[in-house]
């Protein structure tokens, strides 16, 4: 090879080296010392459940996304499930996932030295997929050090230790890929995403930072094959700590409740209510005689701050309210009528809520065009409406006390199509003003037209459930 070619390769290597991070230039870090120190705090868990007939089996902890898997090994023939956990105290308390020990009759814990001890179930919390168990042993236990998950940054190194495929303590390394992920597995999703290799059997295992502190509980993976694809999710330890403490003290989780229904704020909703930015969340309804209703909160208010915390999404507010002590009176700042107002809301105990049936699976077809001369066509909204009379009550199967106007057609050009308005929905209010008939609706829409074609904020009742929709007006032709 000529000197010129040698020089070419040397220069190319130098350019590549300069483009690498400093840590990579010096070689990847060794995690050996850290792993050796941490492994004794991690346990393997096996559970034995009663043999359930196939037709009765149904997963209790699932995500609407079929690619999201809560990973543990389940051998259907003898109902043995394998997962992971970690020790949090010298007297034997161990944290794992709810779905690892769900329906278990026997919970066995295998320590890092292969000692096998039967565990007692202390408590579980389905909504966060957390369980607390306890073992009694003469062995000296090595509790994990709990860190602060709020301090992690995207790009930080992390270690995941668990029991993949029942092989025993295994260590993998990766980075924090993202924070505050919502994977629709529960009402308080706030997951840490990582590319550390995580597989079946690792549920309940800890995620460590480089100081050897637990900052997450490995709980789910995104996979189209059932195996690791470099996308794993962990419950932040700061969120889990509050749940674990309650389970340890009382065996159950007691959450706060103020009785509001909420939905995300959007740029269109913010414009409709005169808010310059789309922060906060929208109150779409209130439970009758709820603490929020008694305090003066109204449907259509935008919650900007709760108990000293700025609100940026619905999960954030739900989690804050749930973790507020029952009996505490929380200050709440809202946006109403283009100004900020402050209230104080006493927090009550959340009871178990019945599930509300939705409309998943039903189909809507937008009408291709409207008849312009039809007085019931609201061209600015791209919909046709009907007065609520006996015929409408019967045709659209509306509650007998329905008030407002009912949507009978939706046209293809309408923003209402994009915002999920449906045939049979009842428009109850426009910009927080009551709608009693078609003329009311037209008048309120005309007001918005005169105010620079701003969006209108509709309060819509869909099968008894109230929600807001900000609809852009159709441009004049």
N, C-alpha and C positions, 0 to 999 in steps of 0.2 A: 504493500500500500504506500502511495506517495506521501511525502511530507504534507502536501497541500490537503490531501484527504484526511490525514491524521489531525491536522489543525482544524479542519471543518467539524469533525466529531467532537474535539475538545471544546470548541466554542459552543456547539449545540448543547453539550452537557452542562457547561457553565451557565448558559441561559436558563436551562431547565431547573438547575439547582437554585438560582436566584429567585425563580417564580414560586418555589415551595415555601410554606411557613417555616419559621425558625425551628419549631419543634421537630418537624419532619426532616429538616436538613441534618439535625443532630441524631436522627434515628427515632423511631416511635418509642414512647415511654414504656417501661416495664411495669406491669401491675402486680408482679409476683409478691412483693412485700405486703402490699395493700390487701390482696386477695387472701394471703395466708392469715392476716389479722382478722379479716371479716368473716370468713367461712364458718367459724364456730358459732356465730350468731344466727346462722340460717339453718332452717330445719326442713326436712322432707315430711310430707303429710300424706297418709293413705287413709281412706275412709271406706267403711263397709255399710252399704244401704240395703234395705229390704228389697227383695226381688219383686219389681213392679211389672205387671203384665204390659206388653208392648203397647196395647191400645190405650193404656192409662198414662204412658210416659209423655211428659211435655216439659220443655225447658222453661225454667222459672226466670232465668236472667238472660235475655236475648236482646239483640239490637235490631231495629228495623232494617239495617243494612246487612244483607246476607254475607258480605265479605268481612264483617267484624266478628271475630271469634273470641270468646272468653275461654282461655286455653288451659285445659287440664285433661289428663288421660282418663277415659272411662271405658272399662272393660265390661260390656253389657252382659256377658254370660254370668258373672258372679258379682256384678255391681261394686267393683273396687275402683275408687277414683284416686288419682295421684295428683298432688299439688305441692305447693311450697308455703313457707311462712318464715317469720323471723321473731326472735326473742326480744322483748322490750323491757323485761325486769328480771332481777335475780330470783324472784319467787315464782317464776314460771309462766308469766303471761306471754302469749304469742299472738301475733296478728297474721291474718290470712284473708282470703276472699270469701265472701258469702257463698258464691257458687261452688267453691271447693268442698265445703262441708254441708251443703244443703241436703236435707233428707238423710243425713248420716246417722246410723245407729251406733257405730263405733268410729272414733277418731284416733288414729295412731300417729304419734310423732316420732320421727327418727332423727336423733341428734347427729352432729357431724362425726362423732366417734362410733356411730352405728348403734348406739343405745336406743332401744324402742320403748316408748312410754305411752300409755293410753291417756288421752286428754279429755278434759271436761269442757263442755261448751258454756261459755259465759254469756254471750249475746251476739246477735247479728243485726245488720242493717241492710235491707234489700236495696234501698234507694241509692246507696253509695257502694254497694257490693263489698262490704267490710264485715269481717267476723273476728271475734276475740275468743280465744280458747286458753286453757291453763293446764299445765302439767305439774305434778308433784314428784320430785326426784331428789336423791341425795347427791346427784352430780352437781358440780359447780357450773353454773350457766354463765354464758358470755352475752349479756344484752347488747343489742345494737345501739349506737349513739344516734339520736334523732336530730336531723338538721333542719334547715329552714328552706323550704322549697320556693319561697318568694325570691330568694337570692340567686337562683340559677339563671343562666343566660343561654340563649340559643347558641349552640356551638361548644358548650362546656362538655368535657369528657364525663362519662358516667359508666359505672359497672352494674351489670345485672347478674344476680346470683339466684339460682333456682334448681329445679328438679326436672329438667326436660325429658320427656318420654320415660320417666322413672329411672333415669340413669344415675341419679344422685347429684350431689352438689356440683354444679357447673358454673363457670364464670365466663361472661362475655362482656366486651367493651364496645362502646359507641359514643355518640354525642347526643345532646339534646337537639332534636330536629325542629321542634316547635313547642309552644306553650299554649295553654288555655284552649285545647281542642275539645269540641263538642261532637261526640260520635253517636249521639242520640240513644245512649244506653240507659240514661236515667235523668231525673229532673235537675241534678246538680253537676252535670258533666263539666270538667275543667282539667282535662288530661294533659299530662306531659307526653309528648311524642318523642320517640327515640329510634335510632337505627341499630341499637345494640341487638344482637341476635337473641330472639326470645321465641320459644316453641311450646308446644303442648306439655303441660306438667309444671310450667313455671308460674302459674297463677298464685298470687299471694306472696311471691318472693320480693325481696327488696331491691330498689334501685339506689345505688350509692353515688355520692359525689367523690371528688378526689381527696377530700379530707376524711373519707371513710364514714360519712354521715348518711343516714337514710334520708332521701329526699322524695321517694315515691314508692308506691306498691304496684308492681307489675300486674296488669289485669286483663289486657286484651291485645289482639293483633289485628291488623288488616291483612287479609289473605284471600286469594281466589283459589288457592290450592290446598289449604289446610296447614301449610307450613310457613316458616318465616319468610317474609318478603322485604324485610328491612323497615317495617313500619309497626312499631309496638307502642302501647299506651300504658301509662302508669298514673295512679291516683296521687296527686300531690300530698305529701305528708302533712302539710299545714291544714289541708282540708280534712284529712283522715284523723288528725290528732283530736279534734273536737268530738268526733264520733267515738273514737276509742275510749276517751275519758268517760263519756256517758255510759258506754257499755260496761266499763270497769266498775263504775259507781252503782249502776242500777240494772244492768242487763238489757236495757232498752234505750232508744234514742227519743228524746222529747224535743220537738221542733216548735219554733214560734210561728204564729199565724196572725195576719191582720185582715184577711178576707178580701183581697183584691185579685181580679183577673187582669193579666197584663199581656201585651204584645209588643214586638219591636217597634221602635220609632224609625221613621224613614225620612228621606229628604222631602218627599211629597207631603207627608203628615206634618213635618216641621214647618213647611211653607204654609200649609193650610191653617196652622194655629199661630203663625207669626213668630216662630222660633228660628233664630238665625242658623243654628246648627242642629244636627239630628242626634244629639246625645240624649240620654234619659230613655225611659220606656213609657209606653202609653197605657193608661188604665182603661181597659175595655169593659169592665164591669165590676160590681161589688156584691159580695154576699149580703143578704138581708140582715140587718142588725149587726153587721160585722164591726170590729173596732175601727177600721178605716172609714166606714160609712158614718159611724157615730162621730168621728173626729172631723168630718166635713169634706173628706175626699170625694170627688165626683168622677163618673165615667167621662173620659176625654181629657182628664188631667195628665200632664207629663211629669213623671217622677224624676227629679234631677239629683236628689241626694237623700239617702236614708241613714239615719243615725251617724252622721258625720262622714259617710262614704259616698263619693260621686258614683252615679249609676251610668253604666255604658251599655249594658245588655240585660236581657230578661233573666238569664241564668245567674248573673251577678246579683241581681236584686233578690231573686228567690232564695239563693244561698244565704245572703245576709239576713233576711227575715227569719229563715229557718234556724240560723245559729244564734239569734238574739234570745236572751234569757226570757222565759215566760214571766210576765209581771213587770218587765221593764217598759217604760214609756219612751218611745223613740221619736226624736224630731225628724220630720220629713219635709223636704222642700219640693214644691211642685210648680209647674208652669200652667197658668190659666188666664185666659183673656189678656194675653200679651204682657203678663207680669208674673213675678215670682211671689209665691205665697208660702207661708210656713205653718205647719200644724204639728201637733203632738199626738202620737198614736200609741195606745197601750197594746202590748203584744200578748196574745192569748195562746193557749196550747193548741197545736194543730191536731185535729182528729183525722182518722183514716178517711180519705176521700173516695167516694165511688167513682169509677171510671165513667167518663162522659163519651157517649158514642159519637164518632165522627162521620165523615162522609167519604172516607177513602173507598175508591173503587167505583164510585158513581161517575157518570160521564155527562158532560155538557157540550152542546153544540151551539156555536154562535150563529145567529141568523145573518144571512149575507147582506141584507139591506133593509132599510125601513121605509115605510110610506110617510113621506114628509108631511102630508096633510093630516095625519092621525094625531089628534090632540093628546093622546097618551104617550106619544113618542117624545123622549127628552134627548134631542139630537146631540146636545152638548156633552151628555154622558154616554151616548151610544146605547141607550136602553129604552125599552118600552115598559111602562108600569100599568098597574090596575089599581083601582080603589079596592079596599077590603070590604067586600060584601059577602052575602051568603054563598054566592057562586064561587068567589075567590077562596073562601074558607074551605069549601069542598074540593075545588080543583087542585089547590096547592097543599091540602092537608095541614092548614095552619091552626094554631091554638085559637080557641074561640075568643080570647081576650086580645088578639093581635091588633095593634094600632100602627098606622103609617100607610105606606103604599107597597104593593108587592111587585117584584120584578117578573115580568112575563116574557120578555125577550131581551137578548143581549146581542149586539151587532158586532161583526168581525173587526171593525175599525176601532172599537172602544178600548180605552185603557182599563175598563171594568173587566175585560177578559183577562188581562195580565194580573189584575189585583184579586182575582178569585171570586168575583161576584157571581152569583148563581141564580138560575131561574128558580123562583119560589122564595128567594130571600126577601125579607121585609125591611124596607128602609124606614128606620124609626126617627132618626135625626139627621140634619145636615148642619155642619158647623155648630153642633151642640144645641141646635134649635129644633123643637118638635115639628115633625111632619104629620099632618092630619089628613091631607088630601094631595092630589096631583098639583093643584095650584100652588100649595106651599112649596112643593119641591121645585117647581119652575121658578118661583120668586127667589128662592135661596140660590139656585144655580145662576140666575141673572145677576144677583149681587156679586157673585164670584167673577162673572164675565166682566162686569164693570170695574172690578178691582184687578185689572191686568191679567185676566184669565187665570187667576190663581187656582190651584186644585181645591176641590171641596172635600171635606171630611165627613164621610157617611158613617153613621152608626147603624149596623146591619144586624138583623136577627136571623140566624140560620138554624132552623130546627131547635129553637129555644136558647141557642147560644149567641151571645152578643159579641161582636167584634167591630173594630174600626177599619175603614178602608179609605185611603186618600186617592181620589180619582182625578186624573188630569182632564181638563176640558178639551173637547175636540176643537181644533182650530176652525175658524169660520172659512167657508168655501167662497 
